Amino acid sequence: MSPVAAPQPTSVREAQEFEQIYREHAPLVYRTAWGVLGSREDAEDVVQAIFLKLLRSDYRPNFQQNSKAYLYRAAVNASLDVLKARRRRPVLVENIERLDVPAPDSTGNFDDDMHRRLFEAIAQLSAEAAETVLLRYMESKSVTEIAAQQGVSRTVVAVRLFRTRARLRTLLRGAMENER
Amino acid sequence: MTRQNQRFHHVMTQAFAPFRDVPDEQIDMACRRVLNDLHDDAGRVAVFEETDRTSPPALAWRWMRPVAALATAAVVFAVLQLRVVHESVSRPALARVEVADGGAYRNSGEPARNGDSIAAGSPVRTNGGTGAVLALTDGSRVEMRSQSELSLERADDGVRIRLNRGGIIVNAAKQRDGHLYVQTKDVTVSVVGTVFLVNAEDAGSRVAVIEGEVRVTQGAAQKKLLAGEQVATSPAMAAPPVGDAIAWSRNAVALVALLQQSTLVPPPMQEPATTERRERFEVVSIRLRGETTAGARSGGPADAAGGPGRVPACAGGMDLDPRRVNFRGYSLYQLITMAYGGDCYRWELMSDPAPLEGGPPWIRSALWDIQALIPEGALPYTERFVDIGGGKTAPSHIPGPRLQMMVRALLADRFRLVLGRETREGPMFSLTVAAGGPRLTPWKDGDPVTEREMIDLLARNQTLLSEQELSALGVTAAQFAERWAKRTIEFRGPGLMGVKASIADLVVQLERATLWPVVDRTAIKGEFNYRLPRSENPFGPIQPRLMGGASAPGTPAFDALTAGLERVLGLRLEPGRGPRDVLVIKAVERPSEN
């Protein structure tokens, strides 16, 4: 295959196509990144980074085959990179006024420190493990759905979930004992 | 499941719960901000330190448009100035300044003082402050709102007030043998003795009659308006009730009393002007999403505000693009607030009087999914660039008056909604200067221009928090500055703060904080930096919602706010009462679904 020329959306049609892809998928990337990072600004940076890369590259085969899974994985990876970069710096969990996050309901108070500990623990996971646990608990997907999205068997997902839970439990041991 | 597994499951569920329920509008806003950055080469380079350009060539025009617009505006402004100077030759006085509180200026730029004569053709401008009152030689009084400009000239059979911008209330003396005219760029009002309001805005003009009658001429069309009636020359103009429109006047209470006497039976709300009747969606689909119950989570601040026993009515989300609007889980209450320009959360908390009265309980509890097709080319929203911190701006799509008109038509057609407007007396505040004078720091070139920059600067200078606040955090000022720089300290907002902000900006913040209308009577103009630390101001940006609007005089929160305003900013917030318009539901039906 000959080298591909710099892939710029030089036509209006390409620009429109890019915006269409962006409008369709950016919310998923944003929510995923925010869920991992707990910071709106960082999540926006992740969205920007991913779509900028997409804009600069031609849409790779993986992307065209399953764009949603591709972008989800890209969002998790980019977010983990951000998390790892700031591991020694505790996450600033923005206050509730600025985020407009729905307040915890009466069933429990989930405090900012617990969030911070959890993000730090997730930062220590592998990309596959982090993606699996996020799909399970953030997206509330079933094992079957996760297997379909990741292109692996249900058994692989189940084993990966089991191991990741065990690892996270270890990392969160102290904090979880205070959480009821 | 083992106990340990249960705990883990609980932790994970709790951890991600807030992100599962992120309001769609918020995601939408974030994505628009990023898209804007992606379109913006400068932002892209700044964030990613990449040097080559890959943006679509067409997008480069985004930079050109504002430059071209500015250049055009500068030329037009210069031409207008020349014309104004040319016309302001010496002519006989037609009026004198009766009241000017420092915010009024004559053509030469010198302040207008009480008793000054106003010659024909000589413009009078009001900037900040409380406006001005002119007394015409025929005995008529013209009250100018702030940010207005007019000039006077002789007409064939009387005097003509040429209103270039802003608003005036004219109390026209009985004309013996002529007329008093008010002319804007697109409408002429002629009277023989009455009280009326004229607003001249970019979009068009609006005339409202408080007492008597006027004749309004627009092109070849002529219309007679009676007390309580109003007309706008453009459907794009907001149409607040007459009582609201005159609230800025120093005689607002008397004028509203006059209005009520003149209109013994308050007219039912008209779907504004015939031209606005054309503002309709092409196709509307309505489905019932479900019913909320008292104390249910709304996903928004109204939840906390509503508390147990109250049905949250403002939980819906909206998607807007050029051809389609999608209301997700909107209650009728929320639709009405949207259609009439209100803030749903704020309305829910306001009482004495409540902004919306009447109607069955389902107007709050029944949540509807509504999809509507916008007529091609209607563009019923405005794109506004908002400051998102870090020196960046992002586009925000604000539903405009045309979309509001379309929703009003939808409410009338499908919900059979009939609303009336009635005037109630309610609490208001006047913002005045305290005895020791204002203590505002003027903004100057080189100062930060965004709140975030200002917070960083204050933190660096270790003056961000008061001693009490630092004590509450358990750190010294230096420790706070260091930890803030590293973003390793949690800091719950800056309190009431303005950067490069005018008194009008402060008024908006105070209205949000107190839930009451605030009238600026300070006559202070210019741009300032100010901050009322949280210890002085118990209200954050949305705190009043959470506090159920407990901002009435006499409450500790209110007393803290007023004391802080006076001590820190040298301003006073004086409670009083004034006219407030409320919407009253006269009739409504559940819509048939389709």
Interface residues (C-beta under 8 A of the other chain):
Chain A: A6 Q8 P9 T10 V12 E14 A15 F18 E19 Y22 R23 A26 P27 Y30 R31 W34 G35 R40 E41 A43 E44 D45 V47 Q48 A49 F51 L52 L55 R56 R89 P90 L92 V93 N95 E97 R98 L99 D100 V101 P102 A103 P104 D105 G108 F110 D112 M114 H115 L118 V133 L134 R136 Y137 M138 S140 R165 L168 R169 L172 A175 M176 E179 R180
Chain B: Q4 N5 R7 F8 H10 V11 M12 T13 Q14 A15 F16 A17 P18 F19 R20 D21 V22 P23 D24 Q26 I27 D28 A30 C31 R33 V34 L35 D37 L38 R44 V47 F48 E50 D52 T54 P56 P57 A58 L59 R297 G299 G300 P301 D303 A304 G389 G390 K486 R487 T488 I489 E490 F491 R492 G493 G540 P541 I542 Q543
